[in-house]
Amino acid sequence: MSAETIAVVGGTGNLGAALARRLAKAGHRVVIGSRSAESARAAAENLGLGITGTTNAEAANIGDIVIITVPFAAQGDALREIAPKAAGKIVVDTTVPLVPPKVMRVQLPSEGSAATRAQAMLGAGVTVVSAFHNVAAHKLATDEAVDCDVLVFGDDKDAREKIVRLAKDVGLRGLHGGALANSAAAEALTSVLIFLNRTYSVDGAGIRITGKLIEPGR
C-alpha cells in the first residue's frame, strides 16, 4: 500500500469518484472532498474500499497529492478553498475549460490553459501537474480496461513521473507530455473528442499514442 494519501477534491462527481475508486482498489489511501462534508462522507461510504470523505479544504490538508476534479466553472472556487492547505504539495488539475452550451468548440481561458490558471492561483509554493483530461469518466467507473492514454504535463519532471505512475495504478498508460503550458493541447482536444462522440456515436472517445515508445533513460 502506498505511504501517500491521495485527496480527490470534487470527489463526489463522476470523474472524481471513478478515480477515487480505482486508486483505492490499487491500494492507495484515498479521501474525497466536497463543498459539503456530509455529501463527501455519503459518497465515500457508497464507494467503500476504505475511502473517507470530508470538505475540500480538509481533504487537501490530509492529502499528500491533491487531485482537482471539478468542472471549469467551479475550478476557481475549488482552488481558493484548497490553496491554504496545498503548500509544498503536488496538485493534479484535471480541469477542462468547457463553456456550455458550446462544449464542442475549443475555448481556452486567457491564461492559456486551465492548468496554467491553476498554477497562477496556487502560487510558486505548489507544484501543479495536469492529467486525465481525455478519459471518459463513465468508462473509468467500471472495472473494464479503458483503451486510453493519459498525457501528463508539468514543469517538474519528478512530479510528472509520480502522476504517470498514478495513471498506471488506475489502469491507464500515463505518458510525459512536457511542460505545464502544453496542457492546452489536451484540454482543447476534449472538445474535439466530444464532437467525435456526437458525430460518430462513439461511447467515450479517447486518445492512444502510436509508435514504439521507449521509457526515458532506458
Residue, then its C-alpha position, 0 to 999 in steps of 0.5 A: m500500500s502506498a505511504e501517500t494519501i491521495a485527496v480527490v477534491g470534487g470527489t463526489g462527481n463522476l470523474g472524481a469518484a471513478l478515480a477515487r475508486r480505482l486508486a483505492k482498489a490499487g491500494h492507495r489511501v484515498v479521501i474525497g472532498s466536497r463543498s459539503a462534508e456530509s455529501a463527501r462522507a455519503a459518497a465515500e461510504n457508497l464507494g467503500l474500499g476504505i475511502t473517507g470523505t470530508t470538505n475540500a479544504e480538509a481533504a487537501n490538508i490530509g492529502d499528500i497529492v491533491i487531485i482537482t476534479v471539478p468542472f471549469a466553472a467551479q475550478g476557481d472556487a475549488l482552488r481558493e478553498i484548497a490553496p491554504k492547505a496545498a503548500g509544498k504539495i503536488v496538485v493534479d488539475t484535471t480541469v477542462p475549460l468547457v463553456p456550455p452550451k458550446v462544449m464542442r468548440v475549443q475555448l481556452p481561458s486567457e491564461g492559456s490553459a486551465a492548468t496554467r490558471a491553476q498554477a497562477m492561483l496556487g502560487a510558486g509554493v505548489t507544484v501543479v501537474s495536469a492529467f486525465h483530461n481525455v478519459a471518459a469518466h463513465k468508462l473509468a467507473t467500471d472495472e473494464a480496461v479503458d483503451c486510453d492514454v493519459l498525457v501528463f504535463g508539468d514543469d517538474k519532471d519528478a512530479r510528472e513521473k509520480i502522476v504517470r505512475l498514478a495513471k498506471d495504478v488506475g489502469l491507464r498508460g500515463l505518458h510525459g507530455g512536457a511542460l505545464a503550458n502544453s496542457a492546452a493541447a489536451e484540454a482543447l482536444t476534449s472538445v474535439l473528442i466530444f464532437l467525435n462522440r456526437t458525430y460518430s456515436v462513439d461511447g467515450a472517445g479517447i486518445r492512444i499514442t502510436g509508435k514504439l515508445i521507449e521509457p526515458g533513460r532506458 
